Amino acid sequence: MVHMSNLKEQGKKAFIWDFSGKMATHGMGFVVSIFLARLLEPSDFGLIAIVMVIIGGASVFTDIGLGGALIQRRKVNSTHYSSVFYLNIVIGLLLAFITYISAAWISNFYNSEQLLPLVEVMSFLFLINAFSSVQSTRLRKELNYALLTKISFVSSLLSGIVGVLLAFSGAGVWSLVAQTLAMAVMYNILIWNTSKWKPSLAFSWKALKQLWGFGFRMFLAGMLDAIFTKLDFLIIGKLFPPATLGYFQRAKSLNNMVAQYSSESLMAVLFPILSKVQNDLPRFQNIILKSLGIISFIVFLLLGGLYLVSEELIVLLF
């Protein structure tokens, strides 16, 4: 059994690193978005929002919940990690291919020829992200959020610079595409150079079946979340011009900051911690109740503050 004080200390360090990292990464990203908002048209943000909703929705199928199952399962060996890694690559290739050949249909559905090349290029994001998924999962399971935070910040900073420079040069919506792809590539390079784990040649269907029971439930939860959080983008993108969706995307990104700076870090750290104490019900319940209290306090504090200064903040920044 994991020692209580040691696990608590690990959890605190992981939360501090993840929270401070999100503050730094999103804060820097927010500054970049202010520059981009002044350099690009609202329609540019609307077009990329449509593409990212499609990419984000399909990303639910990337590892079909097996990443979460790797964190939840107490006994995991190299074969489990390697099997999920190779499955991710295959699924990433499949999703990239399906999205690429569907680009014309998506473009026709939204009556926008501009979407065709954007969707085709962004489809490669599935394959790029597949290469780093297991490394990220392993670091989360080990509560090594210090390394994850450093990698995320550096990749966000460098890709943000790429996006701003291209926007200054008049690249338009392609500056957002380049920023997104550059971030994924840089994240892969950094995590492969710093992570101790490398895939072996082992692959086992038996190992995947051992993870599937929990992974399938994670997959269903992710699918429902994707539907309810991205449906509004799909509808607005269909019924209104891209500029309208661009304004909506900018407003929702501010609203999402409440979740990012409140529950997101705590929930990210809680999952691997709770997985370690899943057989100790009283301890499990105690952690849940304390976490809910902390999340509720932070959420109400941030919501109240944002409500009071929202108009002045938006006018000042954008």
N, C-alpha and C positions, 0 to 999 in steps of 0.2 A: 504493500500500500504506500502511496506517495505521502511523505511526511508533510503534515499540515503547514508548519511554519515555512518550510522550503518551497512548497507549492505557492503559498501566499506571496512570498518574496518574488518568486519567478513571475507570478501574475502581475504584481505591481510594476516590476521593471518592464514587462511586456506592454502593459497598458500605457505607461509613461512614454515609452519609445513610439508606440503606434499613434498615440494621441498627438505628441509633439511633432511626429513625422507628418501626420495629416495636416496639422496646423501650418507647418512649413511648406509642405507640398501644395496644399490647396491655396494657401496664402499667396505663394509665388505664382501658382496657376491663375489665381484671381487677378493679380497684377497684369499678367500676360493677356488675360481676357479683356481687360480694360483697354490695353493697346489695340488689340484686335478689333474690339467693338468700334473704335474710332477709325480704323483703317479699312474695315470691310463693311459690306452692305448687310442689312438684316436678312435679305434673301439668301446670302451665303451661309449664314448660321442655320437658316431653315432647311436648306438643301442637305447640309451635313447632318442635321438633326434627323432627317428622314433616313439617311443611310445608316447612321449609328443606331437608330431604333431597330432597323432590320437586322443589322449585325448583332446588336445586343440581344434581341429576341432569339435569334438562331444560336447564340452562344450557350444557351441552356443545354444544348445537345453536345457541347464540347467534350465533357467527360461523364455525362449522364449521372452525375451525383457521386462518382467514385472518389473524387478528391475529398469530399466531406467524409466519405466512408473510411478513407485512409486515416483521417484525423481521429474519427470516432473509435476505430478498432484498436484494442489494446496491444495485440501482438501482430506486428507488421514486419515482414522481412523484405529483403532486396527484390525478391521475385514479385511481390505485390506492387512495389513501386515501379519496377521495370515493365510489368504487364500493363499497368495503367498508362505509363508513358507511351508505349507503342500503340495502344488503343487510341490515345489522344491524337497521335500523329495521323492515324488512319481516318479518324472522324474529322480532324481538321482539314485534311485533303478533300474529303467528301463534301464537307460544308462549303469549302472554298469553290469547288467545282459547281455545286448546285447554285450557289449565289451568283457565280460568274455567268452561267448560262441563263439565269433568271433575270439578268440585268435589263434586258430589253423589255420583258414583261413588266417589271417594276417601273421602268421609265414610262411605258404606255399607261400604266395604271394611274400614275400621278400626273400624266400629261406634261412631262418635262423631259426634253431631250438631254438636258444637262446632267440628269441623274445617271444616264447610261455609262459614261466613262468613270464616274465617281464610284458607282457600285462595283464595276469590274475591278478597279484598282483596290478598293477597300476589301474585296473578298479575300485577298491574301492575308488579311489580319487573322483569320481563323488559323491558318497554318503557322504563322509566326507565334501566336500566343500558345499554341499547343506545345511548343518546345520548352516553355518555361513553367507550365502549369504544375508539374509534379515537384519541381524544385521549390516553388513557392509554397506548395502544400506541406512539404517536408519541413521547411523552416517554420511554418505556422505551428505544426505539431510539436516541434521542439521549443516553441515559444521564443524563437530567435527573431523577434521583431526589430531588434537593433539593426541587423543586416538588411532586412526587408525595407526598413525605413530609409536607410542610406541609399539603397538601390533605386527605390521609387523617387526619391528627391532628385538624385543626379539625373536620372532619365527624364524626369519631368522638366527640370531646368534646361537641359540641353535641347530637348524637343521644343520647348517654349521659345527658345532663342531662334531655332530653325523656322518656326511658324511666324514669328514677328518679322524676321529678316525677309522672308518670302512675301509677307503681306506688304512690307515697305516697297518691295520691288514690283508690286502690282499683280501678284499671282492670284489674287482673289480667293475663291473657295478652295483652290488647290493648296493654299498655305495651311488650311485646316487639315486637309488630307495628309499632307506631308508631316505636319506636327503629330498626328495620331500614329502614323506608321513609324515615324522616327522614334517615338516614345516606346513602342512595342519592340523595335529592333534593339534599341539601346538597353532596355530592360533585360532582354535575352542575353546580350553580350555580357552585361555586368553580372547577372545571376549565374551564368555558366562559368565565369571566371572566378567567382567568389564562393559558390556552393561546393561543399565537399562531395556531395553525392553525384555520381554519374551512372547512367543506365548500363546494366549488364545485358548480355545477349539472351537472358532468360525470359521466357514468356509462358504463362500458364493460364488456361481457361479456368482451371480449378481455383486459382487465386482470385480471378475476377468474380467468379460465382460467390466466393466467400464475402466479397465486398458488396455484391449486388443487392442483398436484402435491405441494408440501410441506404445504399446509394440510390436505389429506385425511389425511396421516399423523399430523399433530398432532391432528386430530379423532378418529381411531381411538385414539390414545394417551389422550386425554382421556376418551373413552367408557369404556375399560377401567379407568382410574383411578376414574371415578365409580362404576362398578359395584362394584368391590372395596372402596372406602372407604365406601360408603353402604349396602351390602347389609345390614350388621348392624343399622343403624337401622330399615330397612324390616321386617326379620324381628321384631326386639324390639317394635317398635310394633304389629305385628299380633298377636303371641302374648301380650304382657303389657300391664298397665295403663299409661296415660301417665306415672304417677308413676315407675314402674320405668325407663322410657325417659329420664325427666328425670334420675334419678340417674346413669344410664349416660352421658348427654350431658355432664353436669358432669364426670364422671371423665375422659371422652375429651378434653374441652377442655383439661384439665390436661396430659394426655399429649401433645396436639398442640403444646403450648408448646415441647417439645423440638425439634420440627421447625421451628417458627417462629423460634426463637432460635439455630438452628444452620445448617441447610442452606438454608432458604428464601431468606434474603437473598442468600447467595452464588450460589445457582442463578438467582435473578432477574436478577442482574447479569451472570452468566456467559453467558447466552443471547445478549444483544446483542453482548457482547465477542467470543464465539466466532464469531458471524456475520460479524464484520469480518475475522477471520483464517482463514476456512474454507478458503482456498486455500493456506495455509501449514501443511502437515501437522505438521512437527516442532514448530513453535510451538504449534499446536493441542493436540498430545499433552502437551507440557510443562505447559500451563495446566491441563489435565484432571487430570494426576497430582498437581500441587501442590494443587489444589482438593480432591481426594479425601482427601489427608492432613489438610488443615485441617478438613474436615467430620467425619472419623472422630474426630479428637481432641476436638472440641467436643461431638459427640453422646455419646461415652462419658463425658465429664466431666459433662454435664447429666443423663444417665440415672442415673449412680452417685449423684449428689447427690439427685436426686428419689427414688430408691429408699430412701435412708437416712432422709430426713425426711418421707416421704409421709404417714404416719399422723398425725404431729404437725401437719403443715401443713394437712391437710384438716380436722382437728378444730378447729384454731385459727381458720381462715378461715370455715368453713361450719357 
